[in-house]
Amino acid sequence: MAAPMELSCWGGDWGLPSLHPESLTVMAYAKFSGAPLTVNTIHNSWRAPKGEVPVLISEDIVISQPAKILNFLRRQKYNADYELSAKQGADTLAYIALLEEKLLPALLHTFWVEAENYCSVTKPWFASRIAFPLSLYLPGKMSREALNRILLTRGGPPLYSLTEVEAQIYRDAKECLNLLSKRLGTSQFFFGDTTLKVLHSSFMSHTLLFRPTTLDAFVFGFLAPIYKVCFPRVQLQEHLKQLPNLCRFCDDILTCYFRLTLSDPALIISLQMDDNLRKSPQHPPRKLTTLKLAVGGEGSPLNRLSP
């Protein structure tokens, strides 16, 4: 019997299971791979075992940082990438690096640095979920950390002023969104679609499109907060909403994996059979099972997607 696994993460709002990009990424991957995580919402990252979220606990093992958590789940045979080729595995790492370099700074700025967004949405939301007196301190600390990370990674020559940095990071983020939209195209997920026939009690067959992977989990974790949170300054959100395939991508994952309620017994049985087939010896994990997301130093963007 597999050891129970508990994931501690920030809570959600605006129809999202979590507002925290890192937490969303891990939660989505767990859904895609069938990992039986118990999600524990916390309201203070200092209460997490390692002082940061998300954090995964399995018996006496404590793991933080999304890359390490996903690699741990793969070792437990919860692999969302078992059908991917070596080239697709390399593409996954390349696109995750693109997200980290091009989209992350604008995401941090939107939440934590843009004054109107921070004062009217981000700070009140987090402060209302953190116990006093830490509610007076932690949001400001998280904001300063976000600004420092942006300036550390993007504030060098020839961009010397904060205004120049802001203009550049939003240009890069919009370019990244355009590239993601082009890569997704008309597919439901980033590496295409897999057809699954579902039989209903009426003996009518329908086809579900169904094959999300690690890349889908990371893209969802980055895009969903930008797409759903109601900010007064929505420069990045407005651009995202001009790319309907990326919006549909987020909506599909939220509907199918976080809000789907099944009432038809035949549909439930069919989905369970498909899940069993996915995990059967007929579909052993390929060598991509050992694909590991690069885990850098403590300040590496692959380790921490948000403050």
N, C-alpha and C positions, 0 to 999 in steps of 0.2 A: 504494500500500500504506500502510495507516494506521500511524502511529508507535506503537511499543510503549508500553504504559502500565504502570507499576509502583506499587502501593499499599503503603505501609509502615504497619503498624498493630500494636497490642497483640495478643497471642495469646489463645487461648480455653481453656475448660475447662467442665465440667458440660454437655457436649454443645453448646456454643456455639462458633462460629468465632472469636469475640472476646468478651472481657468488657467491652470499651470501647464505650459507646453510640454515640459518633461513628463509630468504625470499623465497627460493625455497620450503621449507617445507610448508609454509603457502600458497603459490601460488598453489602448487600441491593439497593440501587438498581442497582448494576452487574449483578447477576444479573437483575433485572427488565428492564433495558434491553438486555441482551446485550452490554454493554461487556466487551471481552477484557482484563481486568486480571490482572496477575501479582501475587499477594499475597505480601508479604515481611513476616514476623513479626519484630518487633524487641522487645527486652527493656529498652530504655532510651530514653525519649523524647528525651534529650539527643543521642542518636546520629542522630536524624532530621535531614534537611537544614535544617529551620527550627526545630528544637528542640521540635516538637509533633507529635502524631499525631491523626488519620491525615494522611498527606501523599502526594500523587500526583506522580509524576515521568514526564514524557513528553518524550524528547529533552532539550532544555535548559530545559524549562518545569518549575517546581516550584510546586505549589499545595497549600496547607493550608486547613483549615476546611471542614466538610462542604458549606456553602452554595456556596462557590466551586468545590469539586470537582464537585458536581452540575451547576452551570452550565457548567463546562468540558466535562463529558461530553455535555451537550445540544448544545453547539456542535460536537461531533464526531459528531453525528447519533445519539447513543445516548440516546433520549428515551422514558422510560416513560410519559409523559403525553400522547402524541400524540392519543389518543382523547377527552381531556377537553374539556368545554365551558369557556367563560369563567367561568361560575358555579362549576363544579367546581374550576377553578384558584383562584378566590378562596376557596372553602371550604378548599382545601389550605393556603393561607397562614394562614387563621384557626385551623385546628386545630393547625398547627405552633406558632403563637404560644401557643395554649392549653397545649400540652405544655411549652413553655419556661417559662411562668409558673406553672402549677399542679403539674406532675408532676416537673419537674427538681429543685426544691429537696429534695423527699422522697427522690428517687433518690440525690442526693449525700449526704444525711444517712444513708441506709441503708448506703451503702458506706463513707463516709469519716468520719462524725462519731459515729454510734452506737457507743459504746465497745466493747461486747461483739462486735459484728460486725467492727469495725475490728481489734481485737486478735487475734481468733481466725480470721478469714478474709481480710479485705482486705490487711492489712499483711503477713502471712506469704506470701500468694499473690504479691503484687508483689515483695516482698523476695527471694523465691526465684528470681525471674526477672531480677533486676538484679544486675550484677556488684558485688562488694565493692570499695571501701567505700561506693559510692553506695547500696547496699541499706540502709545504716544511716540514710541521709539523705532520699532521695527519697520514700518512702512518707509520712513525717511532713510533708514539704513539701506533698505533694498533699493530705493531710488538712487542713492549715492553710488551703490555698487554697480547699478546698471549704467550710469553715466561714466563711471571710471572704466568699465569694460569697453564701452563704445569709443572713448577717447584713446584707450590703450591700443585697440586694434585698428582704429580708423583715423586717429588724430594726428598722424605724422605728416611730413611734407608730401605734397604741396598744400595740404588742407590744415591751416593753422587755426582758424576761428571756428567756434561751435556752429555758426551759421553755415559755413562752407561744409563742415562735416555733415550736418543735418541734410543739406541739399544733396550731397553725394550718396548718403546711405539710402535715401528714398529713391533716387534714380536707380541704384543698384537693386533695391528690393522690387521695384516695378519691372525691371529687366528680368529678375529671377522669376517673378510670377508669370511673365510672358513665356519664358522658356518652359516652365512647368506646364502651362496650358497647352503649348505646342506639343510637348512630349505626351501628355495624357490624350490629346485628340478626342475622339469619340468613344474611347474605351471607358469602361467603368473604373478600372484600376490601372496602375502604371505599367504593368506587364501584361496587359490584355485581359481577356475575359475567358472564363471557363464555364461551359454550359452544364447546368444541373437540372434534370427533370424532376419536377415535384408533382406527385399525384394527389389530387384532392378527392374528397368523398364523392364528388360528382363524376369521377373518372375522367375529368378534364386534366390534361397535362399542361404545365406551364414551365417556362425556362427561367431559371435564376442565373444571373451573371455573378461570378463568385470566385475571386482569387486575390485577395489582398495580401501584401507581403510587408517586409520591414520598411521598404521605401514608402509604402502607403501609410504606415503608422507614423513615420516621421513627418511626412507632408501634412497629414491630418493634424498632428500635434502642433505644427507651426501655423497652419491656415485657420483652423477652427476658431481660436480666440480672436483673430483679426476679423473674421467673417461675422461672428455672432455678438461680440460685446458691443454695447451701445455707447460709443464715445461721442463727445461733441466735436472733436477734430478727427475727421475720418478720411484723411488723404489716402492712406493705404487701403482702407476698407472700400472706398469708392473705386479704386483701380481693380481690386479683387472682384467686385461685383460686376465689372465689365467683362469678366472672363467666366461665362456661365458654366463651362464644363468643370472648373475648379469649385464653384459653388455647389453644383450638383454632386460632385465627389464628396464634399463635406456632408451634405444633406443625406446622401445615401448611407454613409457610414454611421451617422447618428441614428438614422431610422432603422437600419438593419442590425446594428450591433449594440446600440444603447437604449433604444426605445421600442424595439420590436416585441409585440405581444402575440403569441400564437394561441389560437383557440381551436383550430382544426386538428383533431388527433392524427389524421392522415398526414398532414403537413409536418407535425412534430415527429412522427415516426420516420418520414422520409428524410428529414434533416438529420435525425439521429443516425440513420443508416449511412448517410453520406459522411458524417463525422467519423463513424467507425471505419468506413472504407478508407478515409484519409489516413487514419492511424494504423491501418492493417499492414502486415508484412509485405503485401503486394506493392506498397508504396514506401519502400525504405528511404530514409533521408539520404540524399546524395552527399557528395563530399562538401557541398556548400553548408552542411550542418556546422562545419568548423569555421565558417566565415565569421570573423570577429570584427566588430566595429572598433576602430582605433581608439584606444584609451590613452589620452595624453596625460600631461601633468594636471595638477589641481586646478589650474586656470584654463585648461583646454576647453574650448567651446563644445567639443564632443562630450565632455563630462557634465557641463552645466549649461542648459539652454536658457535659463532665466535666473534672476537673482534669488 
